[in-house]
Amino acid sequence: MTEHIFTELGYFTESECTAIKDCLQGYSYMHFNVSWSRYAANYTLIVRTEYETTEDELRDFFLHCTLSKLLKLRQEAAR
């Protein structure tokens, strides 16, 4: 299992983490497993995959998929 903890993105709210999970849980051939840790009401996003990859590749591909999903949602909302 490969895991990346997104400390570089700062803290999220629980509702933001839930929304990210709703959009990207099980997404792509990497089948993302999205979770988070909580410390003093600050939530840090965690992404795992069973796919054989490096942590850097997981991080980069997850961010790519996140931005791609955001663009797709924006295009759908504009229709």
Biotite code that builds the C-alpha atoms (Angstrom):
import biotite.structure as struc

atoms = struc.array([
    struc.Atom([0.000, 0.000, 0.000], chain_id="A", res_id=1, res_name="MET", atom_name="CA", element="C"),
    struc.Atom([1.201, 3.487, -0.849], chain_id="A", res_id=2, res_name="THR", atom_name="CA", element="C"),
    struc.Atom([0.086, 6.476, 1.202], chain_id="A", res_id=3, res_name="GLU", atom_name="CA", element="C"),
    struc.Atom([0.510, 10.226, 0.998], chain_id="A", res_id=4, res_name="HIS", atom_name="CA", element="C"),
    struc.Atom([-0.435, 12.629, 3.774], chain_id="A", res_id=5, res_name="ILE", atom_name="CA", element="C"),
    struc.Atom([-1.130, 16.022, 2.231], chain_id="A", res_id=6, res_name="PHE", atom_name="CA", element="C"),
    struc.Atom([0.446, 18.269, 4.864], chain_id="A", res_id=7, res_name="THR", atom_name="CA", element="C"),
    struc.Atom([1.573, 20.591, 2.055], chain_id="A", res_id=8, res_name="GLU", atom_name="CA", element="C"),
    struc.Atom([-2.074, 21.519, 1.378], chain_id="A", res_id=9, res_name="LEU", atom_name="CA", element="C"),
    struc.Atom([-2.680, 22.743, 4.909], chain_id="A", res_id=10, res_name="GLY", atom_name="CA", element="C"),
    struc.Atom([-5.758, 21.953, 6.943], chain_id="A", res_id=11, res_name="TYR", atom_name="CA", element="C"),
    struc.Atom([-9.278, 21.249, 5.740], chain_id="A", res_id=12, res_name="PHE", atom_name="CA", element="C"),
    struc.Atom([-12.641, 21.191, 7.446], chain_id="A", res_id=13, res_name="THR", atom_name="CA", element="C"),
    struc.Atom([-14.375, 17.875, 7.928], chain_id="A", res_id=14, res_name="GLU", atom_name="CA", element="C"),
    struc.Atom([-17.008, 18.827, 5.340], chain_id="A", res_id=15, res_name="SER", atom_name="CA", element="C"),
    struc.Atom([-14.286, 19.610, 2.790], chain_id="A", res_id=16, res_name="GLU", atom_name="CA", element="C"),
    struc.Atom([-12.655, 16.220, 3.436], chain_id="A", res_id=17, res_name="CYS", atom_name="CA", element="C"),
    struc.Atom([-16.022, 14.512, 3.053], chain_id="A", res_id=18, res_name="THR", atom_name="CA", element="C"),
    struc.Atom([-16.654, 16.300, -0.259], chain_id="A", res_id=19, res_name="ALA", atom_name="CA", element="C"),
    struc.Atom([-13.220, 15.299, -1.579], chain_id="A", res_id=20, res_name="ILE", atom_name="CA", element="C"),
    struc.Atom([-13.851, 11.701, -0.533], chain_id="A", res_id=21, res_name="LYS", atom_name="CA", element="C"),
    struc.Atom([-17.291, 11.711, -2.190], chain_id="A", res_id=22, res_name="ASP", atom_name="CA", element="C"),
    struc.Atom([-15.725, 12.831, -5.484], chain_id="A", res_id=23, res_name="CYS", atom_name="CA", element="C"),
    struc.Atom([-12.562, 10.754, -5.545], chain_id="A", res_id=24, res_name="LEU", atom_name="CA", element="C"),
    struc.Atom([-13.025, 7.629, -3.400], chain_id="A", res_id=25, res_name="GLN", atom_name="CA", element="C"),
    struc.Atom([-12.229, 4.622, -5.612], chain_id="A", res_id=26, res_name="GLY", atom_name="CA", element="C"),
    struc.Atom([-11.527, 6.907, -8.591], chain_id="A", res_id=27, res_name="TYR", atom_name="CA", element="C"),
    struc.Atom([-9.160, 5.970, -11.435], chain_id="A", res_id=28, res_name="SER", atom_name="CA", element="C"),
    struc.Atom([-7.139, 2.837, -11.938], chain_id="A", res_id=29, res_name="TYR", atom_name="CA", element="C"),
    struc.Atom([-5.421, 3.597, -8.606], chain_id="A", res_id=30, res_name="MET", atom_name="CA", element="C"),
    struc.Atom([-8.735, 3.251, -6.741], chain_id="A", res_id=31, res_name="HIS", atom_name="CA", element="C"),
    struc.Atom([-7.977, 6.060, -4.297], chain_id="A", res_id=32, res_name="PHE", atom_name="CA", element="C"),
    struc.Atom([-8.823, 5.488, -0.656], chain_id="A", res_id=33, res_name="ASN", atom_name="CA", element="C"),
    struc.Atom([-9.436, 8.958, 0.794], chain_id="A", res_id=34, res_name="VAL", atom_name="CA", element="C"),
    struc.Atom([-9.386, 9.588, 4.530], chain_id="A", res_id=35, res_name="SER", atom_name="CA", element="C"),
    struc.Atom([-8.163, 12.217, 6.956], chain_id="A", res_id=36, res_name="TRP", atom_name="CA", element="C"),
    struc.Atom([-6.687, 12.676, 10.373], chain_id="A", res_id=37, res_name="SER", atom_name="CA", element="C"),
    struc.Atom([-7.964, 15.141, 12.921], chain_id="A", res_id=38, res_name="ARG", atom_name="CA", element="C"),
    struc.Atom([-5.901, 17.163, 15.346], chain_id="A", res_id=39, res_name="TYR", atom_name="CA", element="C"),
    struc.Atom([-7.515, 19.981, 17.310], chain_id="A", res_id=40, res_name="ALA", atom_name="CA", element="C"),
    struc.Atom([-10.317, 20.416, 14.731], chain_id="A", res_id=41, res_name="ALA", atom_name="CA", element="C"),
    struc.Atom([-7.787, 20.603, 11.900], chain_id="A", res_id=42, res_name="ASN", atom_name="CA", element="C"),
    struc.Atom([-8.111, 17.890, 9.264], chain_id="A", res_id=43, res_name="TYR", atom_name="CA", element="C"),
    struc.Atom([-5.238, 16.614, 7.145], chain_id="A", res_id=44, res_name="THR", atom_name="CA", element="C"),
    struc.Atom([-6.109, 14.767, 3.939], chain_id="A", res_id=45, res_name="LEU", atom_name="CA", element="C"),
    struc.Atom([-4.687, 11.246, 3.485], chain_id="A", res_id=46, res_name="ILE", atom_name="CA", element="C"),
    struc.Atom([-4.780, 9.270, 0.232], chain_id="A", res_id=47, res_name="VAL", atom_name="CA", element="C"),
    struc.Atom([-3.873, 5.594, -0.091], chain_id="A", res_id=48, res_name="ARG", atom_name="CA", element="C"),
    struc.Atom([-3.782, 3.100, -2.923], chain_id="A", res_id=49, res_name="THR", atom_name="CA", element="C"),
    struc.Atom([-3.109, -0.604, -3.297], chain_id="A", res_id=50, res_name="GLU", atom_name="CA", element="C"),
    struc.Atom([-1.755, 0.123, -6.790], chain_id="A", res_id=51, res_name="TYR", atom_name="CA", element="C"),
    struc.Atom([1.991, -0.365, -7.049], chain_id="A", res_id=52, res_name="GLU", atom_name="CA", element="C"),
    struc.Atom([3.361, 3.158, -7.235], chain_id="A", res_id=53, res_name="THR", atom_name="CA", element="C"),
    struc.Atom([5.612, 5.593, -5.420], chain_id="A", res_id=54, res_name="THR", atom_name="CA", element="C"),
    struc.Atom([4.383, 8.178, -2.962], chain_id="A", res_id=55, res_name="GLU", atom_name="CA", element="C"),
    struc.Atom([5.371, 10.984, -5.348], chain_id="A", res_id=56, res_name="ASP", atom_name="CA", element="C"),
    struc.Atom([3.452, 9.388, -8.234], chain_id="A", res_id=57, res_name="GLU", atom_name="CA", element="C"),
    struc.Atom([0.407, 8.920, -6.007], chain_id="A", res_id=58, res_name="LEU", atom_name="CA", element="C"),
    struc.Atom([0.552, 12.556, -4.888], chain_id="A", res_id=59, res_name="ARG", atom_name="CA", element="C"),
    struc.Atom([0.976, 13.901, -8.408], chain_id="A", res_id=60, res_name="ASP", atom_name="CA", element="C"),
    struc.Atom([-1.738, 11.726, -9.942], chain_id="A", res_id=61, res_name="PHE", atom_name="CA", element="C"),
    struc.Atom([-4.209, 12.458, -7.135], chain_id="A", res_id=62, res_name="PHE", atom_name="CA", element="C"),
    struc.Atom([-3.699, 16.198, -7.612], chain_id="A", res_id=63, res_name="LEU", atom_name="CA", element="C"),
    struc.Atom([-4.090, 15.771, -11.376], chain_id="A", res_id=64, res_name="HIS", atom_name="CA", element="C"),
    struc.Atom([-7.360, 13.854, -10.904], chain_id="A", res_id=65, res_name="CYS", atom_name="CA", element="C"),
    struc.Atom([-8.618, 16.426, -8.395], chain_id="A", res_id=66, res_name="THR", atom_name="CA", element="C"),
    struc.Atom([-8.026, 19.329, -10.766], chain_id="A", res_id=67, res_name="LEU", atom_name="CA", element="C"),
    struc.Atom([-9.503, 17.386, -13.673], chain_id="A", res_id=68, res_name="SER", atom_name="CA", element="C"),
    struc.Atom([-12.653, 16.613, -11.647], chain_id="A", res_id=69, res_name="LYS", atom_name="CA", element="C"),
    struc.Atom([-12.942, 20.276, -10.667], chain_id="A", res_id=70, res_name="LEU", atom_name="CA", element="C"),
    struc.Atom([-12.775, 21.348, -14.311], chain_id="A", res_id=71, res_name="LEU", atom_name="CA", element="C"),
    struc.Atom([-15.363, 18.741, -15.287], chain_id="A", res_id=72, res_name="LYS", atom_name="CA", element="C"),
    struc.Atom([-17.741, 19.853, -12.525], chain_id="A", res_id=73, res_name="LEU", atom_name="CA", element="C"),
    struc.Atom([-17.322, 23.476, -13.567], chain_id="A", res_id=74, res_name="ARG", atom_name="CA", element="C"),
    struc.Atom([-18.088, 22.636, -17.204], chain_id="A", res_id=75, res_name="GLN", atom_name="CA", element="C"),
    struc.Atom([-21.204, 20.679, -16.172], chain_id="A", res_id=76, res_name="GLU", atom_name="CA", element="C"),
    struc.Atom([-22.407, 23.571, -14.013], chain_id="A", res_id=77, res_name="ALA", atom_name="CA", element="C"),
    struc.Atom([-22.004, 25.999, -16.928], chain_id="A", res_id=78, res_name="ALA", atom_name="CA", element="C"),
    struc.Atom([-24.419, 24.014, -19.108], chain_id="A", res_id=79, res_name="ARG", atom_name="CA", element="C"),
])
